[in-house]
Amino acid sequence: MDKRRIGRRVRGFRKLKGYTQQEFAEELDVSIAVLGSLERGTRKPTKELMEQIAHTLAITTDELQESDNQ
């Protein structure tokens, strides 16, 4: 699991769905610092958080892990 790729995907899907970082962090019940570090790829999400992110964004965890150029 590439942390940076997943971070870019989380950020892209978040923006596509119209969430600000603050709104999305609140939806996930994490701090904005945690979300920011996930999106920058400096923090690896837990399996549970990956599932929660995917559910909130109405996508699959596989979509979060796909290559950016697919």
Short mmCIF file of the C-alpha atoms (twelve columns), coordinates in Angstrom:
data_MODEL
# 
_entry.id   MODEL 
# 
loop_
_atom_site.group_PDB 
_atom_site.id 
_atom_site.type_symbol 
_atom_site.label_atom_id 
_atom_site.label_alt_id 
_atom_site.label_comp_id 
_atom_site.label_asym_id 
_atom_site.label_seq_id 
_atom_site.Cartn_x 
_atom_site.Cartn_y 
_atom_site.Cartn_z 
_atom_site.pdbx_PDB_model_num 
ATOM 1  C CA . MET A 1  0.000   0.000  0.000   1 
ATOM 2  C CA . ASP A 2  1.603   3.253  -1.189  1 
ATOM 3  C CA . LYS A 3  0.793   5.960  1.390   1 
ATOM 4  C CA . ARG A 4  1.358   8.838  -1.013  1 
ATOM 5  C CA . ARG A 5  -0.824  7.368  -3.750  1 
ATOM 6  C CA . ILE A 6  -3.635  6.669  -1.300  1 
ATOM 7  C CA . GLY A 7  -3.282  10.193 0.088   1 
ATOM 8  C CA . ARG A 8  -3.641  11.694 -3.399  1 
ATOM 9  C CA . ARG A 9  -6.690  9.514  -4.037  1 
ATOM 10 C CA . VAL A 10 -8.328  10.477 -0.729  1 
ATOM 11 C CA . ARG A 11 -7.737  14.166 -1.467  1 
ATOM 12 C CA . GLY A 12 -9.043  13.841 -5.018  1 
ATOM 13 C CA . PHE A 13 -12.205 11.974 -4.058  1 
ATOM 14 C CA . ARG A 14 -12.795 14.323 -1.109  1 
ATOM 15 C CA . LYS A 15 -12.650 17.342 -3.385  1 
ATOM 16 C CA . LEU A 16 -14.764 15.603 -6.027  1 
ATOM 17 C CA . LYS A 17 -17.474 15.028 -3.404  1 
ATOM 18 C CA . GLY A 18 -17.285 18.678 -2.301  1 
ATOM 19 C CA . TYR A 19 -15.899 18.213 1.209   1 
ATOM 20 C CA . THR A 20 -13.473 20.664 2.768   1 
ATOM 21 C CA . GLN A 21 -10.737 19.101 4.867   1 
ATOM 22 C CA . GLN A 22 -12.490 20.323 8.011   1 
ATOM 23 C CA . GLU A 23 -15.863 18.858 6.976   1 
ATOM 24 C CA . PHE A 24 -14.341 15.548 5.972   1 
ATOM 25 C CA . ALA A 25 -12.284 15.261 9.155   1 
ATOM 26 C CA . GLU A 26 -15.460 15.846 11.169  1 
ATOM 27 C CA . GLU A 27 -17.335 13.177 9.159   1 
ATOM 28 C CA . LEU A 28 -14.526 10.708 9.891   1 
ATOM 29 C CA . ASP A 29 -14.229 11.832 13.534  1 
ATOM 30 C CA . VAL A 30 -10.488 12.457 13.143  1 
ATOM 31 C CA . SER A 31 -8.494  15.631 13.602  1 
ATOM 32 C CA . ILE A 32 -7.700  17.815 10.630  1 
ATOM 33 C CA . ALA A 33 -4.019  17.093 11.373  1 
ATOM 34 C CA . VAL A 34 -4.617  13.349 10.919  1 
ATOM 35 C CA . LEU A 35 -6.508  13.917 7.670   1 
ATOM 36 C CA . GLY A 36 -3.812  16.283 6.420   1 
ATOM 37 C CA . SER A 37 -1.057  13.774 7.119   1 
ATOM 38 C CA . LEU A 38 -3.065  11.059 5.346   1 
ATOM 39 C CA . GLU A 39 -3.566  13.255 2.297   1 
ATOM 40 C CA . ARG A 40 0.136   14.201 2.212   1 
ATOM 41 C CA . GLY A 41 1.059   10.536 2.412   1 
ATOM 42 C CA . THR A 42 3.034   10.837 5.626   1 
ATOM 43 C CA . ARG A 43 0.632   8.642  7.574   1 
ATOM 44 C CA . LYS A 44 -0.641  5.173  6.697   1 
ATOM 45 C CA . PRO A 45 -4.375  4.738  7.291   1 
ATOM 46 C CA . THR A 46 -5.557  1.795  9.334   1 
ATOM 47 C CA . LYS A 47 -7.794  -0.759 7.645   1 
ATOM 48 C CA . GLU A 48 -10.735 0.574  9.655   1 
ATOM 49 C CA . LEU A 49 -10.071 4.168  8.627   1 
ATOM 50 C CA . MET A 50 -9.699  3.122  4.974   1 
ATOM 51 C CA . GLU A 51 -13.115 1.454  5.184   1 
ATOM 52 C CA . GLN A 52 -14.628 4.514  6.873   1 
ATOM 53 C CA . ILE A 53 -13.152 6.856  4.234   1 
ATOM 54 C CA . ALA A 54 -14.457 4.682  1.410   1 
ATOM 55 C CA . HIS A 55 -17.908 4.427  2.979   1 
ATOM 56 C CA . THR A 56 -18.133 8.184  3.554   1 
ATOM 57 C CA . LEU A 57 -17.065 8.893  -0.030  1 
ATOM 58 C CA . ALA A 58 -19.390 6.173  -1.421  1 
ATOM 59 C CA . ILE A 59 -16.513 4.333  -3.104  1 
ATOM 60 C CA . THR A 60 -14.696 1.042  -2.511  1 
ATOM 61 C CA . THR A 61 -11.417 0.591  -0.696  1 
ATOM 62 C CA . ASP A 62 -10.078 -0.825 -3.968  1 
ATOM 63 C CA . GLU A 63 -10.778 2.525  -5.636  1 
ATOM 64 C CA . LEU A 64 -8.644  4.234  -2.996  1 
ATOM 65 C CA . GLN A 65 -5.769  1.884  -3.723  1 
ATOM 66 C CA . GLU A 66 -5.872  1.989  -7.539  1 
ATOM 67 C CA . SER A 67 -3.120  3.636  -9.520  1 
ATOM 68 C CA . ASP A 68 -3.660  7.344  -10.229 1 
ATOM 69 C CA . ASN A 69 -3.414  6.786  -13.969 1 
ATOM 70 C CA . GLN A 70 -6.056  4.097  -14.361 1 
# 
